[in-house]
Amino acid sequence: MEDSAYEIGTKTRLVFENIYYGNYPKSSYRKLEPNELKKMSKSELAIMRNEIYVRYGYIFIKNGKMDQYFRKQDWYHAEHKNVDRFLNEIEIYNI
């Protein structure tokens, strides 16, 4: 009988930044601190907040500011009018 090595699977390191799309992935996996948010512009805060919804395929008002911005993102797929049931506790806190 010959010695053989069998690979059952591969071990991967889970990195949240690689799972969540967008410029602000941390808003989906950790509670943001007020001092972090104070450093951001109103526009950045709006994008970050809406990215949470967008990750679940939220449909914005057609041709609205957020619709125009997120339709340019290749990872965005508008699918749902309401994504509240998909949000986790951290995302609700950050919103």
N, CA, C and O atoms as CSV, one atom per row, in Angstrom:
chain,resi,resn,atom,element,x,y,z
A,1,MET,N,N,0.838,-1.176,0.000
A,1,MET,CA,C,0.000,0.000,0.000
A,1,MET,C,C,0.884,1.241,0.000
A,1,MET,O,O,1.862,1.324,0.744
A,2,GLU,N,N,0.538,2.167,-0.814
A,2,GLU,CA,C,1.294,3.397,-0.989
A,2,GLU,C,C,0.866,4.450,0.025
A,2,GLU,O,O,-0.316,4.558,0.349
A,3,ASP,N,N,1.842,5.242,0.538
A,3,ASP,CA,C,1.499,6.349,1.420
A,3,ASP,C,C,0.889,7.469,0.582
A,3,ASP,O,O,1.419,7.834,-0.467
A,4,SER,N,N,-0.211,7.996,1.052
A,4,SER,CA,C,-0.881,9.078,0.335
A,4,SER,C,C,-1.334,10.147,1.307
A,4,SER,O,O,-1.630,9.868,2.469
A,5,ALA,N,N,-1.384,11.357,0.825
A,5,ALA,CA,C,-1.907,12.466,1.619
A,5,ALA,C,C,-3.237,12.880,1.007
A,5,ALA,O,O,-3.350,13.064,-0.205
A,6,TYR,N,N,-4.215,13.019,1.844
A,6,TYR,CA,C,-5.533,13.428,1.378
A,6,TYR,C,C,-5.875,14.789,1.947
A,6,TYR,O,O,-5.734,15.044,3.143
A,7,GLU,N,N,-6.319,15.635,1.074
A,7,GLU,CA,C,-6.743,16.958,1.534
A,7,GLU,C,C,-8.261,16.937,1.688
A,7,GLU,O,O,-9.001,16.764,0.720
A,8,ILE,N,N,-8.694,17.113,2.904
A,8,ILE,CA,C,-10.122,17.089,3.197
A,8,ILE,C,C,-10.737,18.459,2.950
A,8,ILE,O,O,-11.884,18.556,2.514
A,9,GLY,N,N,-10.007,19.481,3.217
A,9,GLY,CA,C,-10.497,20.839,3.032
A,9,GLY,C,C,-9.345,21.803,3.194
A,9,GLY,O,O,-8.193,21.397,3.345
A,10,THR,N,N,-9.653,23.035,3.162
A,10,THR,CA,C,-8.615,24.030,3.354
A,10,THR,C,C,-8.984,24.917,4.524
A,10,THR,O,O,-10.157,25.191,4.774
A,11,LYS,N,N,-7.995,25.346,5.214
A,11,LYS,CA,C,-8.204,26.252,6.332
A,11,LYS,C,C,-8.023,27.668,5.819
A,11,LYS,O,O,-7.009,27.999,5.204
A,12,THR,N,N,-9.019,28.493,6.081
A,12,THR,CA,C,-8.932,29.885,5.653
A,12,THR,C,C,-9.112,30.781,6.859
A,12,THR,O,O,-9.775,30.424,7.833
A,13,ARG,N,N,-8.522,31.922,6.775
A,13,ARG,CA,C,-8.652,32.911,7.834
A,13,ARG,C,C,-9.751,33.886,7.426
A,13,ARG,O,O,-9.671,34.521,6.375
A,14,LEU,N,N,-10.765,33.996,8.258
A,14,LEU,CA,C,-11.881,34.878,7.975
A,14,LEU,C,C,-11.488,36.317,8.264
A,14,LEU,O,O,-11.122,36.658,9.389
A,15,VAL,N,N,-11.565,37.154,7.244
A,15,VAL,CA,C,-11.239,38.570,7.385
A,15,VAL,C,C,-12.485,39.350,6.970
A,15,VAL,O,O,-12.866,39.352,5.800
A,16,PHE,N,N,-13.119,40.015,7.946
A,16,PHE,CA,C,-14.379,40.705,7.682
A,16,PHE,C,C,-14.259,41.740,6.578
A,16,PHE,O,O,-15.201,41.921,5.807
A,17,GLU,N,N,-13.128,42.424,6.481
A,17,GLU,CA,C,-12.967,43.448,5.453
A,17,GLU,C,C,-13.126,42.860,4.062
A,17,GLU,O,O,-13.474,43.576,3.122
A,18,ASN,N,N,-12.875,41.560,3.918
A,18,ASN,CA,C,-12.973,40.912,2.620
A,18,ASN,C,C,-14.367,40.361,2.345
A,18,ASN,O,O,-14.648,39.913,1.233
A,19,ILE,N,N,-15.234,40.390,3.339
A,19,ILE,CA,C,-16.578,39.834,3.192
A,19,ILE,C,C,-17.598,40.909,2.848
A,19,ILE,O,O,-18.470,40.706,2.003
A,20,TYR,N,N,-17.481,42.046,3.508
A,20,TYR,CA,C,-18.451,43.115,3.335
A,20,TYR,C,C,-17.983,44.100,2.271
A,20,TYR,O,O,-16.864,44.611,2.330
A,21,TYR,N,N,-18.849,44.358,1.302
A,21,TYR,CA,C,-18.536,45.273,0.211
A,21,TYR,C,C,-18.671,46.718,0.648
A,21,TYR,O,O,-19.351,47.034,1.625
A,22,GLY,N,N,-18.010,47.584,-0.096
A,22,GLY,CA,C,-18.148,49.019,0.124
A,22,GLY,C,C,-16.911,49.636,0.737
A,22,GLY,O,O,-15.912,48.961,0.987
A,23,ASN,N,N,-16.998,50.921,0.971
A,23,ASN,CA,C,-15.886,51.675,1.541
A,23,ASN,C,C,-15.862,51.630,3.063
A,23,ASN,O,O,-14.862,51.984,3.688
A,24,TYR,N,N,-16.977,51.187,3.657
A,24,TYR,CA,C,-17.100,51.201,5.120
A,24,TYR,C,C,-17.569,49.835,5.633
A,24,TYR,O,O,-18.630,49.744,6.251
A,25,PRO,N,N,-16.803,48.784,5.388
A,25,PRO,CA,C,-17.244,47.445,5.801
A,25,PRO,C,C,-17.404,47.299,7.308
A,25,PRO,O,O,-18.231,46.515,7.773
A,26,LYS,N,N,-16.616,48.049,8.075
A,26,LYS,CA,C,-16.653,47.920,9.536
A,26,LYS,C,C,-18.027,48.253,10.115
A,26,LYS,O,O,-18.346,47.827,11.225
A,27,SER,N,N,-18.842,49.007,9.380
A,27,SER,CA,C,-20.169,49.363,9.896
A,27,SER,C,C,-21.096,48.156,10.008
A,27,SER,O,O,-22.165,48.255,10.610
A,28,SER,N,N,-20.705,47.028,9.442
A,28,SER,CA,C,-21.521,45.817,9.529
A,28,SER,C,C,-21.005,44.810,10.551
A,28,SER,O,O,-21.717,43.866,10.893
A,29,TYR,N,N,-19.784,44.991,11.044
A,29,TYR,CA,C,-19.271,43.970,11.966
A,29,TYR,C,C,-18.746,44.490,13.305
A,29,TYR,O,O,-18.327,43.702,14.154
A,30,ARG,N,N,-18.766,45.821,13.499
A,30,ARG,CA,C,-18.409,46.332,14.827
A,30,ARG,C,C,-19.106,47.661,15.084
A,30,ARG,O,O,-19.349,48.442,14.165
A,31,LYS,N,N,-19.419,47.898,16.347
A,31,LYS,CA,C,-20.070,49.152,16.712
A,31,LYS,C,C,-19.078,50.296,16.550
A,31,LYS,O,O,-17.947,50.228,17.032
A,32,LEU,N,N,-19.510,51.328,15.879
A,32,LEU,CA,C,-18.650,52.476,15.612
A,32,LEU,C,C,-18.681,53.429,16.804
A,32,LEU,O,O,-19.717,53.609,17.443
A,33,GLU,N,N,-17.553,54.024,17.088
A,33,GLU,CA,C,-17.403,54.943,18.212
A,33,GLU,C,C,-17.752,56.369,17.776
A,33,GLU,O,O,-17.465,56.760,16.645
A,34,PRO,N,N,-18.366,57.141,18.667
A,34,PRO,CA,C,-18.704,58.529,18.329
A,34,PRO,C,C,-17.509,59.350,17.843
A,34,PRO,O,O,-17.658,60.185,16.951
A,35,ASN,N,N,-16.328,59.123,18.418
A,35,ASN,CA,C,-15.151,59.898,17.983
A,35,ASN,C,C,-14.764,59.576,16.538
A,35,ASN,O,O,-14.219,60.436,15.846
A,36,GLU,N,N,-15.036,58.353,16.072
A,36,GLU,CA,C,-14.787,57.995,14.667
A,36,GLU,C,C,-15.736,58.770,13.759
A,36,GLU,O,O,-15.336,59.313,12.729
A,37,LEU,N,N,-16.989,58.808,14.163
A,37,LEU,CA,C,-18.025,59.431,13.343
A,37,LEU,C,C,-17.861,60.945,13.254
A,37,LEU,O,O,-18.184,61.548,12.231
A,38,LYS,N,N,-17.363,61.554,14.318
A,38,LYS,CA,C,-17.165,63.009,14.339
A,38,LYS,C,C,-16.143,63.464,13.299
A,38,LYS,O,O,-16.170,64.616,12.865
A,39,LYS,N,N,-15.252,62.573,12.901
A,39,LYS,CA,C,-14.206,62.894,11.930
A,39,LYS,C,C,-14.710,62.820,10.486
A,39,LYS,O,O,-13.998,63.199,9.556
A,40,MET,N,N,-15.929,62.336,10.306
A,40,MET,CA,C,-16.465,62.122,8.965
A,40,MET,C,C,-17.411,63.248,8.561
A,40,MET,O,O,-18.078,63.855,9.399
A,41,SER,N,N,-17.452,63.509,7.255
A,41,SER,CA,C,-18.370,64.524,6.732
A,41,SER,C,C,-19.798,63.958,6.701
A,41,SER,O,O,-19.996,62.750,6.827
A,42,LYS,N,N,-20.780,64.838,6.532
A,42,LYS,CA,C,-22.174,64.403,6.426
A,42,LYS,C,C,-22.355,63.466,5.238
A,42,LYS,O,O,-23.106,62.493,5.311
A,43,SER,N,N,-21.670,63.763,4.158
A,43,SER,CA,C,-21.755,62.932,2.961
A,43,SER,C,C,-21.190,61.534,3.221
A,43,SER,O,O,-21.795,60.537,2.826
A,44,GLU,N,N,-20.041,61.459,3.881
A,44,GLU,CA,C,-19.439,60.165,4.219
A,44,GLU,C,C,-20.346,59.364,5.146
A,44,GLU,O,O,-20.505,58.154,4.979
A,45,LEU,N,N,-20.936,60.045,6.122
A,45,LEU,CA,C,-21.843,59.371,7.048
A,45,LEU,C,C,-23.065,58.804,6.321
A,45,LEU,O,O,-23.513,57.697,6.619
A,46,ALA,N,N,-23.594,59.565,5.372
A,46,ALA,CA,C,-24.754,59.102,4.607
A,46,ALA,C,C,-24.407,57.878,3.766
A,46,ALA,O,O,-25.176,56.919,3.708
A,47,ILE,N,N,-23.250,57.916,3.119
A,47,ILE,CA,C,-22.804,56.768,2.314
A,47,ILE,C,C,-22.607,55.555,3.211
A,47,ILE,O,O,-23.071,54.462,2.886
A,48,MET,N,N,-21.924,55.737,4.332
A,48,MET,CA,C,-21.665,54.623,5.235
A,48,MET,C,C,-22.972,54.010,5.739
A,48,MET,O,O,-23.130,52.790,5.722
A,49,ARG,N,N,-23.891,54.833,6.177
A,49,ARG,CA,C,-25.173,54.350,6.691
A,49,ARG,C,C,-25.926,53.582,5.600
A,49,ARG,O,O,-26.466,52.505,5.854
A,50,ASN,N,N,-25.959,54.134,4.406
A,50,ASN,CA,C,-26.704,53.491,3.327
A,50,ASN,C,C,-26.014,52.258,2.767
A,50,ASN,O,O,-26.673,51.383,2.205
A,51,GLU,N,N,-24.693,52.177,2.912
A,51,GLU,CA,C,-23.984,50.961,2.504
A,51,GLU,C,C,-24.501,49.743,3.253
A,51,GLU,O,O,-24.556,48.644,2.701
A,52,ILE,N,N,-24.874,49.936,4.494
A,52,ILE,CA,C,-25.417,48.822,5.270
A,52,ILE,C,C,-26.651,48.261,4.569
A,52,ILE,O,O,-26.777,47.048,4.401
A,53,TYR,N,N,-27.552,49.135,4.166
A,53,TYR,CA,C,-28.764,48.701,3.462
A,53,TYR,C,C,-28.431,48.087,2.100
A,53,TYR,O,O,-29.013,47.081,1.696
A,54,VAL,N,N,-27.499,48.705,1.417
A,54,VAL,CA,C,-27.136,48.283,0.061
A,54,VAL,C,C,-26.557,46.869,0.038
A,54,VAL,O,O,-26.781,46.126,-0.918
A,55,ARG,N,N,-25.828,46.497,1.061
A,55,ARG,CA,C,-25.256,45.144,1.104
A,55,ARG,C,C,-26.325,44.070,1.032
A,55,ARG,O,O,-26.052,42.934,0.644
A,56,TYR,N,N,-27.549,44.434,1.411
A,56,TYR,CA,C,-28.670,43.489,1.369
A,56,TYR,C,C,-29.580,43.733,0.174
A,56,TYR,O,O,-30.655,43.140,0.085
A,57,GLY,N,N,-29.165,44.592,-0.740
A,57,GLY,CA,C,-29.915,44.805,-1.968
A,57,GLY,C,C,-31.070,45.780,-1.872
A,57,GLY,O,O,-32.058,45.654,-2.596
A,58,TYR,N,N,-30.948,46.758,-0.978
A,58,TYR,CA,C,-32.010,47.753,-0.815
A,58,TYR,C,C,-32.237,48.535,-2.107
A,58,TYR,O,O,-31.283,48.909,-2.788
A,59,ILE,N,N,-33.495,48.779,-2.437
A,59,ILE,CA,C,-33.859,49.557,-3.629
A,59,ILE,C,C,-34.131,50.998,-3.204
A,59,ILE,O,O,-35.035,51.254,-2.408
A,60,PHE,N,N,-33.362,51.919,-3.725
A,60,PHE,CA,C,-33.534,53.346,-3.428
A,60,PHE,C,C,-34.535,53.977,-4.391
A,60,PHE,O,O,-34.926,53.360,-5.382
A,61,ILE,N,N,-34.945,55.201,-4.095
A,61,ILE,CA,C,-35.815,55.961,-4.993
A,61,ILE,C,C,-35.071,56.145,-6.312
A,61,ILE,O,O,-33.934,56.615,-6.338
A,62,LYS,N,N,-35.726,55.771,-7.393
A,62,LYS,CA,C,-35.093,55.825,-8.705
A,62,LYS,C,C,-34.575,57.227,-9.006
A,62,LYS,O,O,-35.296,58.217,-8.884
A,63,ASN,N,N,-33.313,57.283,-9.401
A,63,ASN,CA,C,-32.592,58.500,-9.757
A,63,ASN,C,C,-32.335,59.440,-8.588
A,63,ASN,O,O,-31.909,60.578,-8.787
A,64,GLY,N,N,-32.589,58.980,-7.385
A,64,GLY,CA,C,-32.238,59.766,-6.204
A,64,GLY,C,C,-30.731,59.747,-5.996
A,64,GLY,O,O,-30.015,59.009,-6.673
A,65,LYS,N,N,-30.258,60.546,-5.075
A,65,LYS,CA,C,-28.820,60.681,-4.834
A,65,LYS,C,C,-28.156,59.335,-4.509
A,65,LYS,O,O,-27.114,59.001,-5.073
A,66,MET,N,N,-28.760,58.572,-3.603
A,66,MET,CA,C,-28.177,57.285,-3.213
A,66,MET,C,C,-28.284,56.256,-4.343
A,66,MET,O,O,-27.369,55.462,-4.557
A,67,ASP,N,N,-29.398,56.279,-5.054
A,67,ASP,CA,C,-29.572,55.379,-6.194
A,67,ASP,C,C,-28.479,55.632,-7.233
A,67,ASP,O,O,-27.867,54.691,-7.736
A,68,GLN,N,N,-28.242,56.885,-7.547
A,68,GLN,CA,C,-27.221,57.226,-8.540
A,68,GLN,C,C,-25.831,56.819,-8.064
A,68,GLN,O,O,-25.026,56.319,-8.850
A,69,TYR,N,N,-25.547,57.029,-6.796
A,69,TYR,CA,C,-24.223,56.685,-6.265
A,69,TYR,C,C,-24.011,55.175,-6.278
A,69,TYR,O,O,-22.996,54.699,-6.786
A,70,PHE,N,N,-24.951,54.422,-5.729
A,70,PHE,CA,C,-24.730,52.985,-5.563
A,70,PHE,C,C,-24.871,52.199,-6.858
A,70,PHE,O,O,-24.280,51.127,-6.984
A,71,ARG,N,N,-25.620,52.688,-7.804
A,71,ARG,CA,C,-25.710,51.980,-9.094
A,71,ARG,C,C,-24.360,51.959,-9.820
A,71,ARG,O,O,-24.158,51.146,-10.722
A,72,LYS,N,N,-23.451,52.833,-9.438
A,72,LYS,CA,C,-22.109,52.853,-10.022
A,72,LYS,C,C,-21.200,51.780,-9.405
A,72,LYS,O,O,-20.119,51.505,-9.925
A,73,GLN,N,N,-21.640,51.186,-8.308
A,73,GLN,CA,C,-20.845,50.160,-7.631
A,73,GLN,C,C,-21.144,48.808,-8.282
A,73,GLN,O,O,-22.301,48.394,-8.357
A,74,ASP,N,N,-20.117,48.132,-8.744
A,74,ASP,CA,C,-20.344,46.872,-9.458
A,74,ASP,C,C,-20.889,45.755,-8.566
A,74,ASP,O,O,-21.404,44.762,-9.080
A,75,TRP,N,N,-20.789,45.893,-7.274
A,75,TRP,CA,C,-21.259,44.865,-6.351
A,75,TRP,C,C,-22.711,45.072,-5.904
A,75,TRP,O,O,-23.277,44.210,-5.232
A,76,TYR,N,N,-23.312,46.195,-6.269
A,76,TYR,CA,C,-24.678,46.516,-5.835
A,76,TYR,C,C,-25.708,45.880,-6.750
A,76,TYR,O,O,-25.643,45.992,-7.974
A,77,HIS,N,N,-26.666,45.206,-6.115
A,77,HIS,CA,C,-27.772,44.582,-6.843
A,77,HIS,C,C,-29.076,44.929,-6.131
A,77,HIS,O,O,-29.371,44.372,-5.074
A,78,ALA,N,N,-29.853,45.838,-6.700
A,78,ALA,CA,C,-31.124,46.264,-6.100
A,78,ALA,C,C,-32.127,45.117,-6.175
A,78,ALA,O,O,-32.455,44.640,-7.262
A,79,GLU,N,N,-32.617,44.674,-5.004
A,79,GLU,CA,C,-33.536,43.538,-4.967
A,79,GLU,C,C,-34.723,43.709,-4.033
A,79,GLU,O,O,-35.788,43.146,-4.285
A,80,HIS,N,N,-34.560,44.482,-2.950
A,80,HIS,CA,C,-35.582,44.514,-1.908
A,80,HIS,C,C,-36.006,45.940,-1.543
A,80,HIS,O,O,-35.174,46.843,-1.450
A,81,LYS,N,N,-37.298,46.124,-1.343
A,81,LYS,CA,C,-37.816,47.416,-0.898
A,81,LYS,C,C,-37.609,47.602,0.598
A,81,LYS,O,O,-37.565,48.733,1.083
A,82,ASN,N,N,-37.484,46.515,1.322
A,82,ASN,CA,C,-37.271,46.567,2.764
A,82,ASN,C,C,-36.275,45.478,3.146
A,82,ASN,O,O,-36.489,44.303,2.847
A,83,VAL,N,N,-35.192,45.866,3.803
A,83,VAL,CA,C,-34.160,44.903,4.200
A,83,VAL,C,C,-34.017,44.796,5.718
A,83,VAL,O,O,-33.067,44.194,6.218
A,84,ASP,N,N,-34.960,45.379,6.440
A,84,ASP,CA,C,-34.866,45.411,7.904
A,84,ASP,C,C,-34.665,44.030,8.512
A,84,ASP,O,O,-33.925,43.896,9.487
A,85,ARG,N,N,-35.294,43.017,7.974
A,85,ARG,CA,C,-35.194,41.670,8.542
A,85,ARG,C,C,-33.796,41.059,8.391
A,85,ARG,O,O,-33.465,40.091,9.075
A,86,PHE,N,N,-32.985,41.620,7.506
A,86,PHE,CA,C,-31.632,41.105,7.283
A,86,PHE,C,C,-30.587,41.735,8.203
A,86,PHE,O,O,-29.514,41.166,8.402
A,87,LEU,N,N,-30.892,42.890,8.756
A,87,LEU,CA,C,-29.912,43.651,9.541
A,87,LEU,C,C,-29.565,42.954,10.842
A,87,LEU,O,O,-30.432,42.417,11.532
A,88,ASN,N,N,-28.270,42.973,11.166
A,88,ASN,CA,C,-27.850,42.409,12.447
A,88,ASN,C,C,-27.850,43.511,13.513
A,88,ASN,O,O,-28.035,44.688,13.201
A,89,GLU,N,N,-27.645,43.122,14.752
A,89,GLU,CA,C,-27.703,44.054,15.879
A,89,GLU,C,C,-26.686,45.192,15.736
A,89,GLU,O,O,-26.992,46.338,16.065
A,90,ILE,N,N,-25.507,44.890,15.258
A,90,ILE,CA,C,-24.466,45.911,15.092
A,90,ILE,C,C,-24.867,46.914,14.018
A,90,ILE,O,O,-24.681,48.119,14.189
A,91,GLU,N,N,-25.412,46.422,12.919
A,91,GLU,CA,C,-25.827,47.322,11.839
A,91,GLU,C,C,-26.955,48.241,12.296
A,91,GLU,O,O,-26.967,49.425,11.959
A,92,ILE,N,N,-27.889,47.708,13.052
A,92,ILE,CA,C,-28.983,48.539,13.567
A,92,ILE,C,C,-28.431,49.624,14.469
A,92,ILE,O,O,-28.856,50.777,14.389
A,93,TYR,N,N,-27.499,49.272,15.316
A,93,TYR,CA,C,-26.859,50.252,16.207
A,93,TYR,C,C,-26.173,51.344,15.386
A,93,TYR,O,O,-26.342,52.530,15.670
A,94,ASN,N,N,-25.409,50.956,14.381
A,94,ASN,CA,C,-24.647,51.917,13.582
A,94,ASN,C,C,-25.527,52.801,12.707
A,94,ASN,O,O,-25.178,53.952,12.445
A,95,ILE,N,N,-26.647,52.286,12.259
A,95,ILE,CA,C,-27.563,53.098,11.458
A,95,ILE,C,C,-28.103,54.224,12.311
A,95,ILE,O,O,-28.898,55.034,11.834
